């Protein structure tokens, strides 16, 4: 890794920043101590740098003192313009060659980045023809000869500051304080083959401080960037998150008809809701996901049995899940109304939002069948004290009954009974698995009268 740093305390301080002038360093990743790049550093600012993909050519920024590039209108102090300079590796060492042809005393040229084929140079400059302060430009590159600069346009540049470009194939990373970001300089990503706007990389790369100089090799799962979030400029490593998309297609299990207006909720492994959408006219809804993580899709609609489908981790850019919803008439048997489990929070008896959606289906069934009477039986698993389990299950049964009454079901059509752990669906005591315990924790809706 090549980087610039003010760590050389023997340098005199830059009067503008009261920090030592920047020097160019290198470090083999995994080693602790970086070393100065000999032959390139001066007593003024040197860097940032860009290295060609074959590691034989370097283009780096430098204050223009040696070249005599000074800002005009400075009477008392000579202020050098930043320019770009070429170095080549000879027998394993970097040797300075010459300044690039686009350097000028009328404007700065800095922050170089070289395309992978070595034929295009990207840089920042306040040269005429831009949008404001410093913009991102590109130009053809042939050794130290640079073609006519071309401004990258309004999808990248603003009237404020843009800088620190890094090009990988057709993807440009850059930083700006001229777009609506999180504060200070933010890192953005722009696909140069598309007309779409640049995309803010978001947290945790960007903060309300200055975040800049992001670089990431094509196909790599990590990148590097600089930030002053700690109060001083430091280099950070960013790990890429594998992104994918899950597309849920909702259908009637009997007819195969695609169903719209079905509420689809995506949850994580802990049951936390991450998003909720309704299926469109094609029965579809999509969610952006982390492809290395498992998720659960929960589909809920009036007159249909709630369905849960697990989404397994995947490396595909998108996956499709078919959700086949069973009509409500399949829920009514001779002995009971079959609902999905009515979930309660641990050690609690109040009805959760998820539980209420399931109970609302029973409300509809009982309103459609006005002579139906239901006994609510609430069960626990075999863990814990038997008398406590019986008490908790009774509270849950009565809480369920009260919810149904609150939805307009007559009190005399309902009864509730807590069963505790006295009627296990799976007799596995004392070595029940988590799956067996889950099956034992259940609510039953017994049809007393049709």
N, C-alpha and C positions, 0 to 999 in steps of 0.2 A: 504494500500500500504506500502510495506517495501522498503526502499531506503537507500543509504549512502550519507553522507554529511560532509563537513568540517566546518559546522556552529558552532561547539563547540570551541569557541575562547579561552577557558581555556586550551585546549590541546596545547602541545608544537608543534612547526612547524617541518614538514618533511624537512630535509635539501635539498632534491632533488627538491621539488616543492615550497618550502617556504610558504606552506599552512599548516594549522593544520591537524593532522592525521585524517583519515576518521573514522566515527562512524556510527553505524546502528541505523536508526530511523524508526518509523511507523507513519501513519496518517490515520484516517478514512476520506475517500474522502468526500468532502463537508465541513469538518472542517478546520479551519485556522491554528491551531498550531500542528505541529508534536511533538512527544515525543520520547525520547531516549529509546531504547530497553535495559532495565536493565539486568545486569548479563552477557552480551555478549561482551560489549565494553572494550577494554584495552587502554593503553596509546599509542599503536601503531595502524597501519591500521587494521580496521575490516570491512569486506564487499568487494565486493558485496555479495548478499544473494540469495538463492533459497528456496522456501517454497513448501512442498508437497501439493498435491491437497486436502488432508483432513486437512491441516493446523496443523498437529501434529509434523512435522519434518522440521527442517531447516538445510541446509548445507550452510556454509558461508566461504568466504576467510578471511585469517588473516595472518599478518606477523608472521614468525615462531620463534620469540624470546623465547616464553615460552617453545616451543618444542625443542629449540636448533638447529633450521634449519638455518644455515648460509651459504652464498655463499663461495665457496672455493677461495683462492687466494687473499682475502681481508686482507691486513696486518694491516692497521691502524684503520679501521672502520669495525665493524661487520655489514654486510648487510644481513638482514634476507630474506630467500626465502618465497614466498607466498605458503600457503598450504590450504587445505580444512578441515573444522571442522564440527562436528555434534552437533546439539542442539535439544532438544525435549521439547514440551510444557507440563508442569506439573501444574495442577490446574490453568490454565490460564496464566502461566508465562514460559518464555523460560529459560531453564537451559542447560548450556554447558555440553556435554557428553564426547567426545573424538575426537582426530584427525583421519582422514581417512587414510587407509593403503597405499595409493599411494603417500603420502607426502614424499619429499626427500630434502636433502641438495644439490643435484646435479641439480635440475631443479625446476621451479615454477609450481604450480597447482592452478588455479584460475577460476573465472567467472563460477560458477556452474549453472546448470539448470537440473531439475528433470522431467522425463517423467510423464504423468498423472497417470500411474499405479504404480509409485514409484519404478520401477525395473531397470531403466536405468539412469545413470548420464552422462550428457554432460558437458564438461569443456574445458578450454584453457590451454595449457602447451607448454613449450619448451623442453619437455623430448625427449630423443633420438628416432630416427625413423621417425621424422617429415620432413616437406618440407623446413624448414628454421627457421624463428624466432619462434613465437608462433603459434600453430595450434589448430584446434578444434578436440577433441577426444570424445569418448564415452566408457562406461564400465558398466557392470552389477552392480547393487547396492543392498545390503542386509544389512540394518543398516549401521554400519561403515565399513563393509567389501565391498571392491570394487574389481571387477574382472579385468582381463587383459585388459588394455586400447587398443582401436582400433582407428586408425587414420581415419578420414572421407574421406580422399582421395583428389585427384586433382580437383574434381568439387567444393570443398569448400576451400581447403587450397592452399597457394602459398608460395614462398620463403620469403614473407614479413610477416606482423602481421595479424593474425586472432584472434578474441576474442568475448566476450559477447554473447555466444550462448543462445538462448531461444527456447525450443522445445514445440510445441503444436501438439499433435497427430503425423503426419508424416511430418509436416512443421517445418523447422529449420530457424530461423532468426539469423543472425550473422553480425558482422562488420569486415571489412578488409580495409587495405590501399594498398593491393597488386593487385587489379583488376582495370581495366580502368573505374574509376568512376568520380564523380564530384569534388573530391579533399578531402584530409585528409581521415579519416575513413568514409566509406559509409555503409549503412545497405543493406544487401542482403537477399533474400528469396530462400530457396532450398527445393524442394519436395524430400524427401529421398527415396521415392518409385520409382523415375524415374532417368534415367541416364542423363537427360538434365542438362545444366549448371545452376548455381545460377543466379537469376534475381535481378538486382539493383532496389530498390524501387523507385528511381527517386525523382524528386522534388514533393512536398515541404519537404518531410522527409529528403532527402539528400541535402547538400549544399557543398560549397567549404571548409567548416570547418570540424570538427570531429563530426560525428553523429553515435550514438552507443546505445547499451543496449536496443534494440527494443523488446517489448513483446506484444503479442496479443492473447487473449483467442480464442479458436476455436468457430466460430459462432458469435463472438462479432462484433460490428460495430465500435469499437475504439481500440486503443492500446496506449502504452506509450513508449517514448524513451528519451534519453539524448542527448544534443548537446551543443557545445561551440560557436554556431553561434553568440551569443551576446557578446562574449569575455570571458565569464565564463560558467562553466557547469551548465545547467538548465534542468529540466524535462519538456517535452512537451507531449501534448495529440494529437494523430493523429486520425482523423475521417475517417473511411473507405468509399470509393466511390463504390456504387453498380455498378458493371460492367456487361455488356451484349454484345451480338453480333447481329446485324441485317443482315440477308441474303436476298438480293434482287434477285428475279428470273424474268428475262425479257422475255416476250413472245409477239408474234404477236397476236393481239386481234381477228383477223379473223380466222387464221389457228391454233393457239395454239403452233406454232413452237417457240422453244427457240432461242433467238437472241443473237449473240456474237457481240463484238466490239461496244456495246451501252455504251455511256459515262454516268456514274451515279455520281451525285454530292450529297453529304450530307451536309445540312446546319442546323444551329441552329435556334431558334425561331426568331432571329433578321435578318435572311437571310444571315448570315456570312458563307462562305464556309469553311467546316472543312476537306474536303477530296474529291478527285475525282479519280475514278477507272473505267476501262472498263470491261464489262461483259466477262467471259471466254467462252469456247466452249459449256459449259452447260448453258449459259445464266445467270450465277451467279456472284455476287460480294458481298463481306462482309465488314462490318465496325464495329470496336469496339465502343461501345457507353456507356454512363452513363445511367443505366436503370431507373433512376428517372427523366429523361429529355425527352421532346418531340423533334423530329427532322423532317426534310423534305427530302425526296429522290426526286431528279429531274433527269429524264431519257431523254436523247436527242440522236437522231440518224437521219442521212439523210433518207429522204423518209418516216419519221414517225413524228407524232404529239408529241411534248414535253409533258411529263406527270409528274405531281407532286403527290406524295403520302406521307401522314403524318404518322410518326411512333410515336405511343403513348407510354408514360412511361410504363415500364413493370418490373416485378420482375423475369421473366424467364431468364435463362442463355443464350438463343438465341431465336430470333423471325424471322419468314420468311415473307417477303412481296412479293406478286405477282404483277409485273408491266406489265400491258397489253397495249402495244403501238398500236395506230391506224395508219394504213398506210396513206400516204399523200393523196391518192385519196379521202378520207373522208373529207379532208380539203376544197375541192372545191365544193361550192354550186352554185346555179343559179345566186346568187347576189353578193357573196363575197368569198374571201379566208379566212378561219378561222384559225387564229394563236392564240397561247397563248398571254397573255398581254405582250406588249413591255414595260418593266420596265425602268423607269428613276430614277435617284437619286432625292431626294427632291429639288424642286426649280431649277432643272437643265434640259437641253435639249439635252445633248450629249448621244450617244448610249452606253449602258453598255455592258460588255462582255456577260451577260445573254441575253440581248436584241438582240445582234448580232447573236447569235446562232439561235434564232427564225426567224429573218429576212433572214438568209441564206436559210431557207426552202422556203420562198417566192421567193428568187432568183432562186432556182432550178425549182420551178413551172413555173415561167415566162420564163425561158430558154427552158423548155420542151413545153411551149405553146407560141411560138414567136409572135402570133398575139394578145395576151392578153394585155390590158391596165388597170392600177390600179389607183384608187383615194384613197390616204391615208387620213383618217379622224381621227384626234386626239382630244380626249375629256378629260376634267377634271371633278372633282366633284364640288359640289356647294359651297364648302368652299372658303373663300377669296373673293377678289374684282373681279367683273365680267369682267372688262376690262383687268385686269392683267391676269386672267385665259385665256381669249381669246388670248392675246399676247403670253403667255407661250405655249399654245396648238399649235399655228401657228408655233412657233420655233421648237417644237417637230415634227410636221408634216413635215416641210422642212428638218429637220435633218434626219428623216427617209428616205425621198426621196433621199437625197444626199448619204446616205449609200448604197441604192440600186443601184444608178448610179455608185458608186465606185466599185461595184461588177460586172459591165458590162451590166447593164440593160439600154437601150437607154432612154435618157431624155424625148423624145416625147411619151414614153409609160407610163409616170408617172406624177401625179399631187398630190399636198398636200393641205389640208385645215384644219385650226384649228377651232374647234367648241366651245372651252371653255366649259362653263356649259350651253350652249343654247339647248342642245339636250340630256337631261339626260335619261339614260336607265331606272332608277328607280326614279320616281318623289317623293322624300321623304323630300324635303326642308320644314322647316328648321331643322328637327330633324332626320337627317340621322344617321344610325348606321355606325360603322367602316366597316362592311361587305357591306352595301349599297354603301358607298363612294368608296370602292374598285371596285365594279362592274361598277360604273359610270366612274371611271378613266380607259379608254380603248382606244385602237387603232383599227380602222376598215379598212379593205382593200377591198374596193368596186370594183367589176368588171365592168368597163366602157365598155369594149369590149372584147369578148372572142377570 
